[in-house]
Amino acid sequence: MMMMEGAIAISRFSASNTPLLIRYMATQKPTPSTTKTVTSKKTTTVFPVGEKPRPGNSSSTPTVKLLTRVEQLRLLTKAEKAGLLSAAEKSGLSLSAIERLGLLSKAEELGILSAATDPSTPSALFSLSLGLLAVGPVCVYLVPEDYPWQIGLQVVVALLSVVGGSAAFGASNLVSTLQKVN
């Protein structure tokens, strides 16, 4: 496809009794050659054939430093002032109990700690919360109330969807806050 650059010439001819004659004068722009390279400020990374990109090599998204962010938000101080640590200890959840039960290694195995740094986690948790919060009313609407067990089912599903949806919404908000870069 050729690119055209043009100009309009307007002239008045008195001999032909035409009031105005408009001529379009066009010139061709040279087409870019195939050997010309286009450069941009983006850097590209080339991987050998068969090798997939490794996560964490992307320079477009900044890495999330979870512990730094916890320190910036002063979450441990806020948990201490709210009495969460003493309440957890009273219920039997101390650091020695966490170590004895192997909760941190289990969280690592399940990918919970790495999910906190994944940029798609807040949106996935938010979608889960919306789905759970929609399941309760749908169940109450669709399940008939003919037998007592059906009413019990409605109550259990509604409670689980409200508690689960609220927890997922709160977790989405927390992870999103932790991932914000200042």
Secondary structure as a PSIPRED ss2 file (coil, helix, strand):
# PSIPRED VFORMAT (PSIPRED V4.0)

   1 M C   1.000  0.000  0.000
   2 M C   1.000  0.000  0.000
   3 M C   1.000  0.000  0.000
   4 M E   0.000  0.000  1.000
   5 E E   0.000  0.000  1.000
   6 G E   0.000  0.000  1.000
   7 A E   0.000  0.000  1.000
   8 I E   0.000  0.000  1.000
   9 A E   0.000  0.000  1.000
  10 I E   0.000  0.000  1.000
  11 S E   0.000  0.000  1.000
  12 R E   0.000  0.000  1.000
  13 F E   0.000  0.000  1.000
  14 S C   1.000  0.000  0.000
  15 A C   1.000  0.000  0.000
  16 S C   1.000  0.000  0.000
  17 N C   1.000  0.000  0.000
  18 T E   0.000  0.000  1.000
  19 P E   0.000  0.000  1.000
  20 L E   0.000  0.000  1.000
  21 L E   0.000  0.000  1.000
  22 I E   0.000  0.000  1.000
  23 R E   0.000  0.000  1.000
  24 Y E   0.000  0.000  1.000
  25 M E   0.000  0.000  1.000
  26 A E   0.000  0.000  1.000
  27 T E   0.000  0.000  1.000
  28 Q E   0.000  0.000  1.000
  29 K C   1.000  0.000  0.000
  30 P C   1.000  0.000  0.000
  31 T C   1.000  0.000  0.000
  32 P C   1.000  0.000  0.000
  33 S C   1.000  0.000  0.000
  34 T C   1.000  0.000  0.000
  35 T C   1.000  0.000  0.000
  36 K C   1.000  0.000  0.000
  37 T C   1.000  0.000  0.000
  38 V C   1.000  0.000  0.000
  39 T C   1.000  0.000  0.000
  40 S C   1.000  0.000  0.000
  41 K C   1.000  0.000  0.000
  42 K C   1.000  0.000  0.000
  43 T C   1.000  0.000  0.000
  44 T C   1.000  0.000  0.000
  45 T C   1.000  0.000  0.000
  46 V C   1.000  0.000  0.000
  47 F C   1.000  0.000  0.000
  48 P C   1.000  0.000  0.000
  49 V C   1.000  0.000  0.000
  50 G C   1.000  0.000  0.000
  51 E C   1.000  0.000  0.000
  52 K C   1.000  0.000  0.000
  53 P C   1.000  0.000  0.000
  54 R C   1.000  0.000  0.000
  55 P C   1.000  0.000  0.000
  56 G C   1.000  0.000  0.000
  57 N C   1.000  0.000  0.000
  58 S C   1.000  0.000  0.000
  59 S C   1.000  0.000  0.000
  60 S C   1.000  0.000  0.000
  61 T C   1.000  0.000  0.000
  62 P C   1.000  0.000  0.000
  63 T C   1.000  0.000  0.000
  64 V C   1.000  0.000  0.000
  65 K C   1.000  0.000  0.000
  66 L H   0.000  1.000  0.000
  67 L H   0.000  1.000  0.000
  68 T H   0.000  1.000  0.000
  69 R H   0.000  1.000  0.000
  70 V H   0.000  1.000  0.000
  71 E H   0.000  1.000  0.000
  72 Q H   0.000  1.000  0.000
  73 L H   0.000  1.000  0.000
  74 R C   1.000  0.000  0.000
  75 L H   0.000  1.000  0.000
  76 L H   0.000  1.000  0.000
  77 T H   0.000  1.000  0.000
  78 K H   0.000  1.000  0.000
  79 A H   0.000  1.000  0.000
  80 E H   0.000  1.000  0.000
  81 K H   0.000  1.000  0.000
  82 A H   0.000  1.000  0.000
  83 G C   1.000  0.000  0.000
  84 L H   0.000  1.000  0.000
  85 L H   0.000  1.000  0.000
  86 S H   0.000  1.000  0.000
  87 A H   0.000  1.000  0.000
  88 A H   0.000  1.000  0.000
  89 E H   0.000  1.000  0.000
  90 K H   0.000  1.000  0.000
  91 S C   1.000  0.000  0.000
  92 G C   1.000  0.000  0.000
  93 L C   1.000  0.000  0.000
  94 S C   1.000  0.000  0.000
  95 L H   0.000  1.000  0.000
  96 S H   0.000  1.000  0.000
  97 A H   0.000  1.000  0.000
  98 I H   0.000  1.000  0.000
  99 E H   0.000  1.000  0.000
 100 R H   0.000  1.000  0.000
 101 L H   0.000  1.000  0.000
 102 G C   1.000  0.000  0.000
 103 L H   0.000  1.000  0.000
 104 L H   0.000  1.000  0.000
 105 S H   0.000  1.000  0.000
 106 K H   0.000  1.000  0.000
 107 A H   0.000  1.000  0.000
 108 E H   0.000  1.000  0.000
 109 E H   0.000  1.000  0.000
 110 L H   0.000  1.000  0.000
 111 G C   1.000  0.000  0.000
 112 I H   0.000  1.000  0.000
 113 L H   0.000  1.000  0.000
 114 S H   0.000  1.000  0.000
 115 A H   0.000  1.000  0.000
 116 A C   1.000  0.000  0.000
 117 T C   1.000  0.000  0.000
 118 D C   1.000  0.000  0.000
 119 P C   1.000  0.000  0.000
 120 S C   1.000  0.000  0.000
 121 T H   0.000  1.000  0.000
 122 P H   0.000  1.000  0.000
 123 S H   0.000  1.000  0.000
 124 A H   0.000  1.000  0.000
 125 L H   0.000  1.000  0.000
 126 F H   0.000  1.000  0.000
 127 S H   0.000  1.000  0.000
 128 L H   0.000  1.000  0.000
 129 S H   0.000  1.000  0.000
 130 L H   0.000  1.000  0.000
 131 G H   0.000  1.000  0.000
 132 L H   0.000  1.000  0.000
 133 L H   0.000  1.000  0.000
 134 A H   0.000  1.000  0.000
 135 V H   0.000  1.000  0.000
 136 G H   0.000  1.000  0.000
 137 P H   0.000  1.000  0.000
 138 V H   0.000  1.000  0.000
 139 C H   0.000  1.000  0.000
 140 V H   0.000  1.000  0.000
 141 Y H   0.000  1.000  0.000
 142 L H   0.000  1.000  0.000
 143 V C   1.000  0.000  0.000
 144 P C   1.000  0.000  0.000
 145 E C   1.000  0.000  0.000
 146 D C   1.000  0.000  0.000
 147 Y C   1.000  0.000  0.000
 148 P H   0.000  1.000  0.000
 149 W H   0.000  1.000  0.000
 150 Q H   0.000  1.000  0.000
 151 I H   0.000  1.000  0.000
 152 G H   0.000  1.000  0.000
 153 L H   0.000  1.000  0.000
 154 Q H   0.000  1.000  0.000
 155 V H   0.000  1.000  0.000
 156 V H   0.000  1.000  0.000
 157 V H   0.000  1.000  0.000
 158 A H   0.000  1.000  0.000
 159 L H   0.000  1.000  0.000
 160 L H   0.000  1.000  0.000
 161 S H   0.000  1.000  0.000
 162 V H   0.000  1.000  0.000
 163 V H   0.000  1.000  0.000
 164 G H   0.000  1.000  0.000
 165 G H   0.000  1.000  0.000
 166 S H   0.000  1.000  0.000
 167 A H   0.000  1.000  0.000
 168 A H   0.000  1.000  0.000
 169 F H   0.000  1.000  0.000
 170 G H   0.000  1.000  0.000
 171 A H   0.000  1.000  0.000
 172 S H   0.000  1.000  0.000
 173 N H   0.000  1.000  0.000
 174 L H   0.000  1.000  0.000
 175 V H   0.000  1.000  0.000
 176 S H   0.000  1.000  0.000
 177 T H   0.000  1.000  0.000
 178 L H   0.000  1.000  0.000
 179 Q H   0.000  1.000  0.000
 180 K C   1.000  0.000  0.000
 181 V C   1.000  0.000  0.000
 182 N C   1.000  0.000  0.000
